[in-house]
Amino acid sequence: MAIMIIGGVSIRVFHLLPEFFIAFFYTGLGAALALAGLAFLQNYLKERRKSDEKSNE
């Protein structure tokens, strides 16, 4: 993980990639993380409803 952080910081500091690419990458990464968070929330709520239904039986 540290290598990835150092690599990312180095790319930005030394301007190894154009700003457009970095912005596009961050947008894609943010969208993917947001969708993953929504999927986890949906699964959590589904499992919670199942456990509530079992406890009410």
All heavy atoms as TSV, in Angstrom:
chain	resi	resn	atom	element	x	y	z
A	1	MET	N	N	0.827	-1.186	0.000
A	1	MET	CA	C	0.000	0.000	0.000
A	1	MET	C	C	0.875	1.255	0.000
A	1	MET	O	O	0.558	2.229	-0.685
A	1	MET	CB	C	-0.924	-0.005	1.219
A	1	MET	CG	C	-1.989	1.051	1.159
A	1	MET	SD	S	-3.361	0.758	2.274
A	1	MET	CE	C	-2.791	1.546	3.744
A	2	ALA	N	N	1.961	1.201	0.757
A	2	ALA	CA	C	2.853	2.359	0.807
A	2	ALA	C	C	3.457	2.638	-0.573
A	2	ALA	O	O	3.609	3.801	-0.964
A	2	ALA	CB	C	3.951	2.128	1.830
A	3	ILE	N	N	3.776	1.583	-1.305
A	3	ILE	CA	C	4.342	1.760	-2.650
A	3	ILE	C	C	3.333	2.443	-3.561
A	3	ILE	O	O	3.694	3.329	-4.350
A	3	ILE	CB	C	4.794	0.401	-3.227
A	3	ILE	CG1	C	5.987	-0.110	-2.440
A	3	ILE	CG2	C	5.130	0.514	-4.708
A	3	ILE	CD1	C	6.398	-1.523	-2.766
A	4	MET	N	N	2.071	2.067	-3.446
A	4	MET	CA	C	1.033	2.699	-4.269
A	4	MET	C	C	0.872	4.172	-3.911
A	4	MET	O	O	0.697	5.019	-4.788
A	4	MET	CB	C	-0.289	1.952	-4.127
A	4	MET	CG	C	-0.252	0.569	-4.733
A	4	MET	SD	S	-1.784	-0.318	-4.524
A	4	MET	CE	C	-2.826	0.582	-5.637
A	5	ILE	N	N	0.927	4.492	-2.631
A	5	ILE	CA	C	0.810	5.885	-2.193
A	5	ILE	C	C	1.989	6.702	-2.708
A	5	ILE	O	O	1.810	7.798	-3.262
A	5	ILE	CB	C	0.701	5.969	-0.656
A	5	ILE	CG1	C	-0.622	5.364	-0.196
A	5	ILE	CG2	C	0.829	7.405	-0.182
A	5	ILE	CD1	C	-0.730	5.181	1.306
A	6	ILE	N	N	3.185	6.162	-2.533
A	6	ILE	CA	C	4.377	6.868	-3.006
A	6	ILE	C	C	4.318	7.052	-4.516
A	6	ILE	O	O	4.665	8.118	-5.043
A	6	ILE	CB	C	5.653	6.113	-2.580
A	6	ILE	CG1	C	5.818	6.193	-1.061
A	6	ILE	CG2	C	6.884	6.658	-3.289
A	6	ILE	CD1	C	6.864	5.265	-0.499
A	7	GLY	N	N	3.872	6.021	-5.231
A	7	GLY	CA	C	3.743	6.126	-6.685
A	7	GLY	C	C	2.753	7.198	-7.093
A	7	GLY	O	O	3.017	7.998	-7.996
A	8	GLY	N	N	1.604	7.246	-6.427
A	8	GLY	CA	C	0.599	8.251	-6.743
A	8	GLY	C	C	1.061	9.666	-6.465
A	8	GLY	O	O	0.851	10.576	-7.266
A	9	VAL	N	N	1.718	9.845	-5.338
A	9	VAL	CA	C	2.242	11.171	-5.001
A	9	VAL	C	C	3.331	11.571	-5.992
A	9	VAL	O	O	3.377	12.720	-6.447
A	9	VAL	CB	C	2.761	11.193	-3.540
A	9	VAL	CG1	C	3.520	12.466	-3.254
A	9	VAL	CG2	C	1.600	11.023	-2.571
A	10	SER	N	N	4.186	10.627	-6.343
A	10	SER	CA	C	5.264	10.914	-7.296
A	10	SER	C	C	4.711	11.328	-8.656
A	10	SER	O	O	5.238	12.251	-9.293
A	10	SER	CB	C	6.163	9.692	-7.463
A	10	SER	OG	O	6.783	9.371	-6.251
A	11	ILE	N	N	3.684	10.639	-9.110
A	11	ILE	CA	C	3.071	10.981	-10.401
A	11	ILE	C	C	2.562	12.417	-10.385
A	11	ILE	O	O	2.728	13.157	-11.355
A	11	ILE	CB	C	1.945	9.987	-10.745
A	11	ILE	CG1	C	2.551	8.638	-11.134
A	11	ILE	CG2	C	1.053	10.513	-11.863
A	11	ILE	CD1	C	1.535	7.530	-11.288
A	12	ARG	N	N	1.955	12.821	-9.280
A	12	ARG	CA	C	1.426	14.187	-9.197
A	12	ARG	C	C	2.534	15.226	-9.047
A	12	ARG	O	O	2.514	16.270	-9.692
A	12	ARG	CB	C	0.457	14.317	-8.017
A	12	ARG	CG	C	-0.685	13.360	-8.106
A	12	ARG	CD	C	-2.058	13.853	-8.279
A	12	ARG	NE	N	-2.318	15.236	-8.447
A	12	ARG	CZ	C	-3.351	15.856	-7.939
A	12	ARG	NH1	N	-4.187	15.195	-7.174
A	12	ARG	NH2	N	-3.564	17.112	-8.181
A	13	VAL	N	N	3.510	14.949	-8.190
A	13	VAL	CA	C	4.564	15.929	-7.913
A	13	VAL	C	C	5.446	16.157	-9.144
A	13	VAL	O	O	5.793	17.292	-9.467
A	13	VAL	CB	C	5.426	15.470	-6.707
A	13	VAL	CG1	C	6.683	16.306	-6.579
A	13	VAL	CG2	C	4.607	15.548	-5.428
A	14	PHE	N	N	5.790	15.080	-9.835
A	14	PHE	CA	C	6.692	15.198	-10.983
A	14	PHE	C	C	5.954	15.370	-12.318
A	14	PHE	O	O	6.570	15.348	-13.371
A	14	PHE	CB	C	7.625	13.985	-11.047
A	14	PHE	CG	C	8.539	13.882	-9.863
A	14	PHE	CD1	C	8.454	12.804	-8.994
A	14	PHE	CD2	C	9.475	14.866	-9.592
A	14	PHE	CE1	C	9.293	12.703	-7.894
A	14	PHE	CE2	C	10.318	14.780	-8.497
A	14	PHE	CZ	C	10.217	13.697	-7.642
A	15	HIS	N	N	4.634	15.518	-12.251
A	15	HIS	CA	C	3.810	15.743	-13.441
A	15	HIS	C	C	4.079	14.694	-14.519
A	15	HIS	O	O	4.293	15.020	-15.685
A	15	HIS	CB	C	4.032	17.152	-13.996
A	15	HIS	CG	C	3.786	18.232	-12.988
A	15	HIS	ND1	N	2.523	18.571	-12.572
A	15	HIS	CD2	C	4.648	19.018	-12.293
A	15	HIS	CE1	C	2.610	19.536	-11.673
A	15	HIS	NE2	N	3.890	19.822	-11.483
A	16	LEU	N	N	4.063	13.430	-14.121
A	16	LEU	CA	C	4.331	12.336	-15.057
A	16	LEU	C	C	3.129	12.021	-15.939
A	16	LEU	O	O	3.293	11.406	-16.990
A	16	LEU	CB	C	4.766	11.089	-14.294
A	16	LEU	CG	C	6.046	11.242	-13.463
A	16	LEU	CD1	C	6.320	9.981	-12.673
A	16	LEU	CD2	C	7.216	11.589	-14.351
A	17	LEU	N	N	1.948	12.399	-15.530
A	17	LEU	CA	C	0.732	12.191	-16.310
A	17	LEU	C	C	-0.016	13.516	-16.423
A	17	LEU	O	O	0.046	14.349	-15.511
A	17	LEU	CB	C	-0.175	11.150	-15.648
A	17	LEU	CG	C	0.357	9.719	-15.608
A	17	LEU	CD1	C	-0.555	8.840	-14.763
A	17	LEU	CD2	C	0.486	9.149	-17.003
A	18	PRO	N	N	-0.748	13.712	-17.519
A	18	PRO	CA	C	-1.499	14.967	-17.655
A	18	PRO	C	C	-2.634	15.057	-16.633
A	18	PRO	O	O	-3.174	14.045	-16.166
A	18	PRO	CB	C	-2.048	14.906	-19.082
A	18	PRO	CG	C	-1.921	13.504	-19.521
A	18	PRO	CD	C	-0.871	12.854	-18.684
A	19	GLU	N	N	-2.976	16.293	-16.286
A	19	GLU	CA	C	-4.042	16.536	-15.299
A	19	GLU	C	C	-5.362	15.910	-15.734
A	19	GLU	O	O	-6.135	15.436	-14.907
A	19	GLU	CB	C	-4.222	18.037	-15.066
A	19	GLU	CG	C	-3.042	18.696	-14.381
A	19	GLU	CD	C	-2.878	18.240	-12.941
A	19	GLU	OE1	O	-3.893	18.010	-12.254
A	19	GLU	OE2	O	-1.722	18.103	-12.519
A	20	PHE	N	N	-5.648	15.906	-17.038
A	20	PHE	CA	C	-6.897	15.310	-17.535
A	20	PHE	C	C	-6.984	13.845	-17.150
A	20	PHE	O	O	-8.031	13.368	-16.715
A	20	PHE	CB	C	-6.998	15.473	-19.056
A	20	PHE	CG	C	-8.170	14.739	-19.639
A	20	PHE	CD1	C	-9.436	15.271	-19.555
A	20	PHE	CD2	C	-8.001	13.511	-20.246
A	20	PHE	CE1	C	-10.524	14.606	-20.064
A	20	PHE	CE2	C	-9.084	12.818	-20.763
A	20	PHE	CZ	C	-10.350	13.355	-20.669
A	21	PHE	N	N	-5.890	13.112	-17.337
A	21	PHE	CA	C	-5.889	11.686	-16.997
A	21	PHE	C	C	-6.126	11.481	-15.508
A	21	PHE	O	O	-6.899	10.612	-15.106
A	21	PHE	CB	C	-4.572	11.023	-17.413
A	21	PHE	CG	C	-4.507	9.577	-17.024
A	21	PHE	CD1	C	-5.120	8.606	-17.810
A	21	PHE	CD2	C	-3.860	9.184	-15.866
A	21	PHE	CE1	C	-5.081	7.274	-17.441
A	21	PHE	CE2	C	-3.813	7.857	-15.487
A	21	PHE	CZ	C	-4.423	6.894	-16.281
A	22	ILE	N	N	-5.466	12.278	-14.686
A	22	ILE	CA	C	-5.609	12.148	-13.233
A	22	ILE	C	C	-7.048	12.450	-12.821
A	22	ILE	O	O	-7.645	11.730	-12.012
A	22	ILE	CB	C	-4.605	13.058	-12.504
A	22	ILE	CG1	C	-3.177	12.553	-12.776
A	22	ILE	CG2	C	-4.877	13.108	-11.011
A	22	ILE	CD1	C	-2.083	13.472	-12.298
A	23	ALA	N	N	-7.633	13.506	-13.393
A	23	ALA	CA	C	-9.024	13.851	-13.070
A	23	ALA	C	C	-9.976	12.743	-13.516
A	23	ALA	O	O	-10.888	12.367	-12.782
A	23	ALA	CB	C	-9.402	15.165	-13.743
A	24	PHE	N	N	-9.746	12.197	-14.703
A	24	PHE	CA	C	-10.583	11.102	-15.210
A	24	PHE	C	C	-10.460	9.876	-14.313
A	24	PHE	O	O	-11.446	9.228	-13.973
A	24	PHE	CB	C	-10.160	10.767	-16.649
A	24	PHE	CG	C	-11.016	9.756	-17.319
A	24	PHE	CD1	C	-12.258	10.105	-17.814
A	24	PHE	CD2	C	-10.582	8.452	-17.463
A	24	PHE	CE1	C	-13.061	9.170	-18.445
A	24	PHE	CE2	C	-11.372	7.511	-18.085
A	24	PHE	CZ	C	-12.607	7.868	-18.578
A	25	PHE	N	N	-9.244	9.567	-13.904
A	25	PHE	CA	C	-8.997	8.415	-13.026
A	25	PHE	C	C	-9.692	8.595	-11.682
A	25	PHE	O	O	-10.349	7.679	-11.180
A	25	PHE	CB	C	-7.494	8.222	-12.827
A	25	PHE	CG	C	-7.152	7.104	-11.886
A	25	PHE	CD1	C	-7.229	5.794	-12.296
A	25	PHE	CD2	C	-6.765	7.387	-10.583
A	25	PHE	CE1	C	-6.922	4.751	-11.425
A	25	PHE	CE2	C	-6.458	6.357	-9.708
A	25	PHE	CZ	C	-6.534	5.041	-10.132
A	26	TYR	N	N	-9.546	9.775	-11.071
A	26	TYR	CA	C	-10.173	10.023	-9.775
A	26	TYR	C	C	-11.698	9.971	-9.871
A	26	TYR	O	O	-12.365	9.501	-8.952
A	26	TYR	CB	C	-9.736	11.369	-9.203
A	26	TYR	CG	C	-8.353	11.382	-8.619
A	26	TYR	CD1	C	-7.707	12.584	-8.380
A	26	TYR	CD2	C	-7.683	10.217	-8.289
A	26	TYR	CE1	C	-6.435	12.626	-7.839
A	26	TYR	CE2	C	-6.412	10.239	-7.755
A	26	TYR	CZ	C	-5.791	11.447	-7.531
A	26	TYR	OH	O	-4.543	11.487	-6.995
A	27	THR	N	N	-12.243	10.463	-10.981
A	27	THR	CA	C	-13.692	10.406	-11.166
A	27	THR	C	C	-14.159	8.962	-11.253
A	27	THR	O	O	-15.148	8.572	-10.624
A	27	THR	CB	C	-14.093	11.177	-12.435
A	27	THR	OG1	O	-13.647	12.525	-12.302
A	27	THR	CG2	C	-15.588	11.162	-12.642
A	28	GLY	N	N	-13.453	8.152	-12.026
A	28	GLY	CA	C	-13.808	6.735	-12.145
A	28	GLY	C	C	-13.655	5.997	-10.836
A	28	GLY	O	O	-14.513	5.185	-10.451
A	29	LEU	N	N	-12.578	6.260	-10.123
A	29	LEU	CA	C	-12.347	5.610	-8.842
A	29	LEU	C	C	-13.416	6.005	-7.827
A	29	LEU	O	O	-13.944	5.155	-7.101
A	29	LEU	CB	C	-10.953	5.977	-8.321
A	29	LEU	CG	C	-10.520	5.327	-7.020
A	29	LEU	CD1	C	-10.432	3.825	-7.179
A	29	LEU	CD2	C	-9.175	5.891	-6.593
A	30	GLY	N	N	-13.759	7.283	-7.794
A	30	GLY	CA	C	-14.798	7.743	-6.872
A	30	GLY	C	C	-16.150	7.127	-7.186
A	30	GLY	O	O	-16.879	6.719	-6.280
A	31	ALA	N	N	-16.490	7.032	-8.474
A	31	ALA	CA	C	-17.762	6.419	-8.866
A	31	ALA	C	C	-17.790	4.944	-8.476
A	31	ALA	O	O	-18.798	4.444	-7.958
A	31	ALA	CB	C	-17.988	6.585	-10.370
A	32	ALA	N	N	-16.688	4.238	-8.702
A	32	ALA	CA	C	-16.624	2.819	-8.342
A	32	ALA	C	C	-16.764	2.627	-6.835
A	32	ALA	O	O	-17.490	1.732	-6.379
A	32	ALA	CB	C	-15.311	2.216	-8.836
A	33	LEU	N	N	-16.107	3.460	-6.054
A	33	LEU	CA	C	-16.209	3.350	-4.599
A	33	LEU	C	C	-17.612	3.685	-4.109
A	33	LEU	O	O	-18.124	3.043	-3.183
A	33	LEU	CB	C	-15.176	4.252	-3.925
A	33	LEU	CG	C	-13.724	3.797	-4.056
A	33	LEU	CD1	C	-12.786	4.890	-3.553
A	33	LEU	CD2	C	-13.492	2.509	-3.297
A	34	ALA	N	N	-18.242	4.674	-4.726
A	34	ALA	CA	C	-19.603	5.035	-4.344
A	34	ALA	C	C	-20.570	3.894	-4.653
A	34	ALA	O	O	-21.433	3.554	-3.828
A	34	ALA	CB	C	-20.034	6.313	-5.058
A	35	LEU	N	N	-20.439	3.287	-5.824
A	35	LEU	CA	C	-21.309	2.160	-6.182
A	35	LEU	C	C	-21.072	0.958	-5.269
A	35	LEU	O	O	-22.018	0.275	-4.879
A	35	LEU	CB	C	-21.096	1.774	-7.644
A	35	LEU	CG	C	-21.638	2.757	-8.664
A	35	LEU	CD1	C	-21.243	2.343	-10.079
A	35	LEU	CD2	C	-23.149	2.867	-8.556
A	36	ALA	N	N	-19.816	0.714	-4.912
A	36	ALA	CA	C	-19.523	-0.384	-3.988
A	36	ALA	C	C	-20.150	-0.110	-2.621
A	36	ALA	O	O	-20.708	-1.013	-1.997
A	36	ALA	CB	C	-18.019	-0.575	-3.856
A	37	GLY	N	N	-20.076	1.124	-2.169
A	37	GLY	CA	C	-20.699	1.482	-0.887
A	37	GLY	C	C	-22.202	1.290	-0.915
A	37	GLY	O	O	-22.793	0.776	0.042
A	38	LEU	N	N	-22.829	1.669	-2.026
A	38	LEU	CA	C	-24.275	1.475	-2.149
A	38	LEU	C	C	-24.630	-0.012	-2.183
A	38	LEU	O	O	-25.634	-0.427	-1.605
A	38	LEU	CB	C	-24.802	2.173	-3.405
A	38	LEU	CG	C	-24.796	3.696	-3.358
A	38	LEU	CD1	C	-25.190	4.267	-4.716
A	38	LEU	CD2	C	-25.723	4.210	-2.269
A	39	ALA	N	N	-23.814	-0.821	-2.851
A	39	ALA	CA	C	-24.058	-2.265	-2.899
A	39	ALA	C	C	-23.939	-2.879	-1.504
A	39	ALA	O	O	-24.762	-3.719	-1.108
A	39	ALA	CB	C	-23.092	-2.940	-3.862
A	40	PHE	N	N	-22.920	-2.473	-0.737
A	40	PHE	CA	C	-22.782	-2.971	0.631
A	40	PHE	C	C	-23.969	-2.544	1.486
A	40	PHE	O	O	-24.494	-3.345	2.276
A	40	PHE	CB	C	-21.485	-2.470	1.264
A	40	PHE	CG	C	-20.293	-3.305	0.916
A	40	PHE	CD1	C	-19.332	-2.807	0.052
A	40	PHE	CD2	C	-20.119	-4.566	1.433
A	40	PHE	CE1	C	-18.223	-3.562	-0.281
A	40	PHE	CE2	C	-19.012	-5.341	1.116
A	40	PHE	CZ	C	-18.066	-4.830	0.256
A	41	LEU	N	N	-24.414	-1.306	1.338
A	41	LEU	CA	C	-25.567	-0.835	2.101
A	41	LEU	C	C	-26.818	-1.616	1.739
A	41	LEU	O	O	-27.588	-2.019	2.623
A	41	LEU	CB	C	-25.785	0.663	1.843
A	41	LEU	CG	C	-26.951	1.315	2.579
A	41	LEU	CD1	C	-26.756	1.237	4.084
A	41	LEU	CD2	C	-27.114	2.753	2.134
A	42	GLN	N	N	-27.023	-1.862	0.453
A	42	GLN	CA	C	-28.188	-2.627	0.016
A	42	GLN	C	C	-28.152	-4.044	0.596
A	42	GLN	O	O	-29.174	-4.540	1.093
A	42	GLN	CB	C	-28.217	-2.684	-1.504
A	42	GLN	CG	C	-29.410	-3.416	-2.064
A	42	GLN	CD	C	-29.369	-3.489	-3.584
A	42	GLN	OE1	O	-28.315	-3.314	-4.198
A	42	GLN	NE2	N	-30.504	-3.740	-4.185
A	43	ASN	N	N	-26.994	-4.703	0.553
A	43	ASN	CA	C	-26.885	-6.054	1.111
A	43	ASN	C	C	-27.095	-6.054	2.619
A	43	ASN	O	O	-27.730	-6.966	3.159
A	43	ASN	CB	C	-25.530	-6.669	0.763
A	43	ASN	CG	C	-25.451	-7.069	-0.687
A	43	ASN	OD1	O	-26.459	-7.403	-1.308
A	43	ASN	ND2	N	-24.254	-7.026	-1.240
A	44	TYR	N	N	-26.586	-5.044	3.300
A	44	TYR	CA	C	-26.770	-4.945	4.746
A	44	TYR	C	C	-28.250	-4.831	5.090
A	44	TYR	O	O	-28.755	-5.525	5.975
A	44	TYR	CB	C	-25.996	-3.754	5.306
A	44	TYR	CG	C	-26.366	-3.425	6.729
A	44	TYR	CD1	C	-25.910	-4.212	7.778
A	44	TYR	CD2	C	-27.187	-2.335	7.021
A	44	TYR	CE1	C	-26.261	-3.925	9.086
A	44	TYR	CE2	C	-27.538	-2.040	8.317
A	44	TYR	CZ	C	-27.076	-2.830	9.350
A	44	TYR	OH	O	-27.433	-2.543	10.640
A	45	LEU	N	N	-28.947	-3.947	4.371
A	45	LEU	CA	C	-30.366	-3.757	4.666
A	45	LEU	C	C	-31.165	-5.015	4.352
A	45	LEU	O	O	-32.098	-5.364	5.080
A	45	LEU	CB	C	-30.905	-2.562	3.874
A	45	LEU	CG	C	-30.333	-1.202	4.286
A	45	LEU	CD1	C	-30.820	-0.114	3.338
A	45	LEU	CD2	C	-30.676	-0.874	5.722
A	46	LYS	N	N	-30.797	-5.717	3.275
A	46	LYS	CA	C	-31.488	-6.954	2.924
A	46	LYS	C	C	-31.293	-8.013	4.006
A	46	LYS	O	O	-32.247	-8.676	4.435
A	46	LYS	CB	C	-30.966	-7.474	1.590
A	46	LYS	CG	C	-31.730	-8.659	1.058
A	46	LYS	CD	C	-31.088	-9.289	-0.179
A	46	LYS	CE	C	-30.785	-8.301	-1.250
A	46	LYS	NZ	N	-30.196	-8.932	-2.458
A	47	GLU	N	N	-30.066	-8.178	4.478
A	47	GLU	CA	C	-29.783	-9.159	5.526
A	47	GLU	C	C	-30.434	-8.770	6.852
A	47	GLU	O	O	-30.886	-9.624	7.600
A	47	GLU	CB	C	-28.271	-9.329	5.708
A	47	GLU	CG	C	-27.594	-10.000	4.548
A	47	GLU	CD	C	-28.093	-11.409	4.305
A	47	GLU	OE1	O	-28.332	-12.149	5.292
A	47	GLU	OE2	O	-28.262	-11.768	3.129
A	48	ARG	N	N	-30.485	-7.478	7.119
A	48	ARG	CA	C	-31.125	-7.030	8.359
A	48	ARG	C	C	-32.617	-7.338	8.343
A	48	ARG	O	O	-33.181	-7.764	9.348
A	48	ARG	CB	C	-30.884	-5.532	8.536
A	48	ARG	CG	C	-31.369	-5.018	9.847
A	48	ARG	CD	C	-30.947	-3.610	10.051
A	48	ARG	NE	N	-31.549	-3.108	11.279
A	48	ARG	CZ	C	-31.537	-1.864	11.643
A	48	ARG	NH1	N	-30.926	-0.965	10.902
A	48	ARG	NH2	N	-32.094	-1.475	12.752
A	49	ARG	N	N	-33.257	-7.119	7.183
A	49	ARG	CA	C	-34.681	-7.455	7.080
A	49	ARG	C	C	-34.904	-8.947	7.274
A	49	ARG	O	O	-35.862	-9.354	7.930
A	49	ARG	CB	C	-35.226	-7.021	5.717
A	49	ARG	CG	C	-35.503	-5.561	5.632
A	49	ARG	CD	C	-36.259	-5.225	4.355
A	49	ARG	NE	N	-35.893	-3.885	3.946
A	49	ARG	CZ	C	-35.274	-3.565	2.819
A	49	ARG	NH1	N	-34.983	-4.486	1.936
A	49	ARG	NH2	N	-34.973	-2.326	2.549
A	50	LYS	N	N	-34.016	-9.777	6.712
A	50	LYS	CA	C	-34.139	-11.225	6.876
A	50	LYS	C	C	-34.044	-11.623	8.347
A	50	LYS	O	O	-34.825	-12.429	8.825
A	50	LYS	CB	C	-33.049	-11.955	6.087
A	50	LYS	CG	C	-33.292	-12.059	4.626
A	50	LYS	CD	C	-32.159	-12.860	3.986
A	50	LYS	CE	C	-32.260	-12.895	2.497
A	50	LYS	NZ	N	-31.127	-13.620	1.894
A	51	SER	N	N	-33.074	-11.050	9.064
A	51	SER	CA	C	-32.909	-11.402	10.473
A	51	SER	C	C	-34.075	-10.884	11.304
A	51	SER	O	O	-34.497	-11.531	12.264
A	51	SER	CB	C	-31.584	-10.869	11.010
A	51	SER	OG	O	-31.578	-9.467	11.069
A	52	ASP	N	N	-34.637	-9.722	10.927
A	52	ASP	CA	C	-35.806	-9.201	11.648
A	52	ASP	C	C	-37.014	-10.099	11.433
A	52	ASP	O	O	-37.784	-10.341	12.349
A	52	ASP	CB	C	-36.126	-7.779	11.206
A	52	ASP	CG	C	-35.143	-6.754	11.749
A	52	ASP	OD1	O	-34.358	-7.102	12.663
A	52	ASP	OD2	O	-35.143	-5.604	11.230
A	53	GLU	N	N	-37.184	-10.599	10.227
A	53	GLU	CA	C	-38.308	-11.495	9.924
A	53	GLU	C	C	-38.164	-12.801	10.687
A	53	GLU	O	O	-39.151	-13.345	11.183
A	53	GLU	CB	C	-38.389	-11.761	8.428
A	53	GLU	CG	C	-38.862	-10.569	7.616
A	53	GLU	CD	C	-38.789	-10.796	6.118
A	53	GLU	OE1	O	-38.385	-11.915	5.690
A	53	GLU	OE2	O	-39.107	-9.860	5.371
A	54	LYS	N	N	-36.933	-13.341	10.785
A	54	LYS	CA	C	-36.710	-14.593	11.516
A	54	LYS	C	C	-36.968	-14.401	13.009
A	54	LYS	O	O	-37.499	-15.286	13.656
A	54	LYS	CB	C	-35.305	-15.096	11.281
A	54	LYS	CG	C	-35.096	-15.693	9.935
A	54	LYS	CD	C	-33.694	-16.224	9.778
A	54	LYS	CE	C	-33.492	-16.797	8.377
A	54	LYS	NZ	N	-32.136	-17.333	8.225
A	55	SER	N	N	-36.601	-13.251	13.548
A	55	SER	CA	C	-36.786	-13.028	14.980
A	55	SER	C	C	-38.258	-12.796	15.331
A	55	SER	O	O	-38.663	-13.019	16.469
A	55	SER	CB	C	-35.937	-11.862	15.462
A	55	SER	OG	O	-36.392	-10.649	14.873
A	56	ASN	N	N	-39.061	-12.374	14.351
A	56	ASN	CA	C	-40.478	-12.149	14.595
A	56	ASN	C	C	-41.316	-13.413	14.453
A	56	ASN	O	O	-42.484	-13.407	14.804
A	56	ASN	CB	C	-41.023	-11.073	13.643
A	56	ASN	CG	C	-40.521	-9.681	13.990
A	56	ASN	OD1	O	-40.171	-9.432	15.133
A	56	ASN	ND2	N	-40.481	-8.820	13.001
A	57	GLU	N	N	-40.721	-14.480	13.966
A	57	GLU	CA	C	-41.497	-15.732	13.790
A	57	GLU	C	C	-41.703	-16.462	15.048
A	57	GLU	O	O	-41.230	-16.451	16.041
A	57	GLU	CB	C	-40.774	-16.640	12.781
A	57	GLU	CG	C	-40.824	-16.076	11.386
A	57	GLU	CD	C	-40.048	-16.960	10.402
A	57	GLU	OE1	O	-39.402	-17.943	10.829
A	57	GLU	OE2	O	-40.108	-16.679	9.215
